[in-house]
């Protein structure tokens, strides 16, 4: 136990910085809820609300729900990060978790009342938008709280804890939610269960998230932000590359679970048996791997992470070249699984390095602002991907109906558009990550001067205005 918790041990970061543990538990509750709602909603649409529709049509509606969440998160994340710097992060954490204790209850209520309606999926769209607003309020505030809990030389370590809490929520929440839905025969009752998890996180935050003094100075304006970015060209390039990489991520989110069913015959009841062991392995490496950028170098870690992402996407996309199967002991499934593992390792290594690089380029008082800018860039990329999947999926799945109304031979050439495989999105994602790898090698470097004081930052910005 001493080796585990002591300095240098896998969990030694909590010995060095005890406040990180409390913040990590709050973050885990939030991500457990959001990650579970994300994947359970996908199966709820496929198996209960949109039964009998083509995979592309289901993917389009799932992507629309994802778009509502991510669009709202992207729209509000920057102003929420700026306000968190101004008024203190605690109130934004509590606001976010309070909202998301209520929205799953409303999902359960609408799902019960409109079960047999043609438009039963529609109320979930605005509810996911409310969740997105809450996420915009929570994550910049939480990342700033974690960043302020450590000295500047340990910023990547703080971001690795932030990332590990996120991964823990992903590892525990979805398998648990899918298992509950499978055992009960419906995913409808998973929604109030997740409201309970978020409620527990709210109570924990109420007791443990510290009160912080309001920041001195004025609320940042867009002119201030432009000045900050003009003075930091690498930060601007990082935002563009981060947005591009999230296009690749966004192409996977609404399509992977559906692909598992069409390519491998893996349905909701199989996932709780398949996910726990990989999830625990991921959790075991999340903190040690997340701390690696502090010693290996953050820029080098970013390069390696994108190289792993390219290799992972080759495995995921390449599995579609095999014939569809319905057994677990298949070469194609192993190829897919290896690709997915490489993608996860890429995420665990790259995200804390990326956010650590961001925080090192700004003063202490502007970290929530800078991180929210980077997370806004992330949201823009995901929104672009969801718009692509939602619109293209709707077109591909509806073309057959349009063609059938005209009986024109011209349309006969397009009769297979409604059966375009979901794997098309994986090949697009592969190209996106390859571009990101080239871009990071060319443009992302380790900062020459890692320590920037608040006074130096203000003096530098004043010369640009």
N, C-alpha and C positions, 0 to 999 in steps of 0.2 A: 504493500500500500504506500509505503514511503517513497519507493521508486516511481510509483504511478503519479503521486501528487506532489512530489518534491520538485525543486528547481531543475529544469531540464527534462523532467518526465513528460509523458504525453499530456497529462492534465496539469502540469506545473504552472501553466499560465494563470489558472485560477488561484494558485497559491501566491503568485506574484501580484495579481490584480484581482482581488476578491469581488469587486463590484461587477466584473464581467460575467460572473456566474449568474447573478440575479437578472441582469439584463438579457443574458442568453436564454434563460428559462421563459421570460416574457416573450421574446422573439419566437421561441419554439412553439408556444401555444398559438401565436398568430399564424405562423406558417403552416402548422398542422391543420388549422381550420381552412385556410385558403387553398393549400395544396389538395386537401381532401375534397373540398367543394369543386375544384377544377376537374379532377379526374372522375369523381362520382357523377357530376353533372353530365359529363360526356357519355357515360354508360346509361344514365337516366334518360337522356335524349334518345340514344340508340335503341335501348331495350324496352322503353315504356312510353315515350311520347312520339317517337318517329318510327315506329315499327313498320317494316316493309319498304322503307325508302332506300335508295341507292347509297353506297358509302360516301360518294361525293356530296350528295344532298345533305346527309347527316353531318359530314365534315363542315359544310358551309354554315349550318346553323350553330354547330359547336364553335366554329371560328367567330361567328357573330357574337356569341356570349362572351368569348374570350376578348373580343375586340372592345366590347362595352367596358369590361374591367380594365384592360390595359389602356384604352383611350382615356378614360377618366383619370387613371393613375398618372398617365403622362401629362395630361392637361394641368393637373393640380400639384404635381410633385414639386416643381420648382417653386411656386409661391409658398407651398407648405414648408419647404426647407428654409426659405428665407424668413418666414414668420417664426419658425422654430428657433432660428438664431436670435431673433429679436425678442421673443417673449418667453423663451425657455421651452425645452422639448417635452417636459412632463405632461403638460395639458394636451399636447397633440397626440401623445401615446394613448392617453385615457380616452380622448375623443374617438380615435380610430377603433379602439377595441370595444368601446361602447356601441358604436354603429354596427360593428360586425358581430355583436352578440344578438342583435335584433334581426338582421337580414336573413339568416338561415331559418329563423322561425317563420318569417313571411314566405320564404320559398316553400316550406312545408305546407303552409296554409293555402297558398295559390295552387300548389300541386295537388292538394286534396280536393279543392273546390272545382278546378278546371280539368280534372283528370281525362274526361272524354271529349274535350273541346278540340277543334282543329287547330286553334291557336293557343294551346295550352303551354307552349314553350315561350310565348311572347313576354309574360311578366318577369321571366328570369333575366331578361336583358337589362331593364332598368335596375333591378336588384343587384346585378353584377356590377353595374356602373357605380352604385353606392359603395359596394365593396372596394372598387377601384379608388374612389375618393378617399376611403379610409386607409388604404394601403399607401396612398400618396402622403397622408398625414403621418403615418407610422414610421416608414422606413428611413426617410432622411433624419427624423428626430432620433430614432434608435441608433443609426450608424454614427450620428454625431455624439450621442451619449457614450457609446463604446470608444470612439476615437478620443474623446476628452478624458477617458478613464486611464489612459496610458501616456507615457512620454512619447515624444516624436519619433525616437528611434525604434519604437515598438508598434508603429501604426499598422503595418501589415499583419502583425500578430493579432491586434484588436480586430482587424477586418477578417482574419481567419476564424476568430470566435464568432463573429457576426455571421460568417458564411457557414460555420459548423452548425450553429443553431438553425439556420435556414435548411441545411441538409438533414438535420435530425427531424425537423418537421416534415420534410419530404419523405424521409425513410419510414417514419412511424405512422403518420396520418393516413395516407392513401391506402396502405394495406389494411389498416384497422377499419377504415370506412367501407372499403370494398367487402371485407369480411362480414361486417354488420349487415350491409345491404344484401349480400348473398344468403346469409342465414335467415334473414327476415323475409326474403323473397321479393323485396322492393327496396329501392334506394331512397324512397321518400322519407323514411324515418332516420336516415343518416343526417339530414339537415338539422333537426333539433338536437341531436347528439353533438354535432359540431358547435352549435350555439353554446352548449354547456362547456366545451373546451375553451372557447373564446371567453366565456364568462369567467372561468377560472383564471385565465390570463389577465383579465381586467382586474380582478381582486388582487392578484399577485403584483401587478403594476401599481395599484393604488397604495400598496404597502411598501414596495421596494424601490420604485423609480425615484431618484432623488429630486428634490426641489432645487432648481438652479437659478442663479441670479439672472435678471434680464441683461442682455448685452447692451453696452453703451453705444451710442451713435444712432445713425438713421437707418431706415429700412432701405435695402439695396434697390437701386433702380436698374433699368435695362442699360443705361449708359455706363453704370459702374461695372456691369457684367461684360459689356463689350470692351471696356478698358482692361479688365482682368484677362480676358481671352486674347486681346491684342498683345499684351505683355507676355503671354505664355503660349507660343505657337504649338508646342507639343500637346498642351492640354486640348486645344481646338482639334488637332489631328486625332487625338485619342477619342474625343467625343464622336467624330465621324466614323472611326473604325469600330468603336463600340456599338454604334447604331447599326452599322453594316453587319456585324457579327450576330446581333440580335434578330436580324431578318432570318438568318439561318436557324436560330433557335425557335423563332415563331412559326416557321414552316413545319417544324416537328411536333409541336405541342398538340394541335388539334387532330393530327393524323396518325401518330404512332399507336395509340390504343386501338383504333379502328383497323390499322394495318395488321396488328397482332391477330385479329380475328380472321381477316380475309386471307392472310398468308400462312398462318400457323395454326389456325383454329383455336387460339387461346382466348377464352372469354373471361368475364368478371370472376366467376367462381374459381378459376385457375390461378389468378394473380395473387391472392393472399397466401397461396402455397409457394409461389415462385419468388415473391419479392423480399420476404424477411431476411434470408441469408445474404443476398447481395446488398440489401440496405444496411445490415449490420457491418458488413465489410467496408462499405463506403463510410459509415460513421466512424469506424476504427481508424481510418486513414485521414479523415477530414482535418483534424487538428494538426497532427504532425506534418502532413503535406501542406496545409495552409500556412504553417510557420516557415516553411522552406524558403519563400521569397526573401525573408529577412537576412538569410545567410547566402543563398544562391544568387540573389539579385532579382529585383522585381521585373526589370525589363526582360532579362533572360528567361524568367519564369513565364512571362506572357508569350514569348516566342515559342517556348516548348509547349505551352498549353494549346496554341493554335495548330502546331504540328500534330499533336495528339488528336485534336478535333478533326483534322483532315483525314487522318488514318481511321478514326472512328466512323466518320461518315462514309468512307469507302466500304467498311464492313456493313453498315446499316443499309446503304443503297445497294450494295452488291448482293445482299441476301434476296433481293427481289428478282435476281437473274435465275434463281432456282425455281422449280415448280412448287406451287402451294402444297403444304403438307398438313397433317393433323396429328403429328406425334412429337413428343419432346426430344427424342433421341435422333435428331436430324442435323446433318451438317449445316444446312442453311440457318437453323436456329442458333447453332454455335457461332456462326459467322456474325449473325445479328447481335448476339449477346456480347461477343468480344468488342464489336463496334460500339455498343451502348456503354460498356465499361470504360472504354477509352474516352468517350465523350464526357462521362461523369468525372473521371480523373482530370480531364482537361478543365472542366468547370471548377473543381475544387482547388486546383493549382492556380488557375488564371485569375479568378475573381478577386481574391484578397490582394494579389499582386497588382491588379488593375486599380482597385480602389485605394491601395496603399500609395501607388504612384500619384493618384489624384490628390490625396490629402497632403502629400509632401510638397506640393507646388503652391499651396496657399497658406495664409496665416491661420492661427488657431480659431479666430472669431469668424472665419468664413468657411469652415469645413463643411457644415451642413449645407451651405449654399453651393459649394463646389461639388459635393457628393450628389446633391439633388440635380445639378446640371448634368452630371454624368449619368445618373439614373433616368433623367428625362430623355437623354440620347438613347439609352437602352429602350425606353418605352416607345420612342419614335420608330425604331427598327422593328420591334414586335408588332406595332400597329400596322406598319406596311405589310408585314407577312400575313397578318390575320385578314387584312383587306383583300389581299391576293387570294388566299384560300377561300374566304367567304364568297367573293364575287365569281371566281373561276369555278368553284365547286357548284354554285347555284346554276351557272351557265351550263356546265357539263352535264349536270343531272337533269336539267330542264330541256335540253335540246331535243331529246327524243320525243317529248310531248309536242314541241313546236313542229317538228318534222312530220309527225303523224297527222297534223291538221291540214297539211298542204298537198300531200300525195304528189310531190314534184320530184322527178328523177334527180334533179340537182342535189336535193337533200339526201339522196341515198348514199352519196359518197361520204356522208358524215354520220352514218348510222351507228358508229361505234363510239361516238364522243361521250356518251353517257357511261361508258365502261372504262374510261381512261383510269389506269391504276393509281392508287394513292402514292405509290413509290416515285411518281414524277416529282413530287415535292422534295424527296430526299436527294435527288440528283441536283436540283437547284441549290439545295443547302450545301452540298459538297462544293460547288463552285463558289458560293459565298465565303465559306471558311478558307478556301484556298486563296482568295483575294485578301482576306484578313491576315493570313500568314505573311504574305508578301508585304502588305502595308505595315505591319508591326516591325518586321525586320528592317524596313527602310526608314521608318519615322519614329519609332518608340525607343527612346534611350533612357538610361539611368540618369536622374537629375544630377547635375554637377554640384549644385549647392542645395543640400537637403533641408537645411534649417533656415527658415524665413521667419523673422520676427514680425509681430503685428506692426511695429513702427516702420520697419523697412517696407512692408507691404503697402502701408498707407502713403509713404513717401514716393514709392514707385508709381502707384496709381495716380497720385496727384500730378505727376509729370506727364501723364497721358491724357488728362482731361483738358 
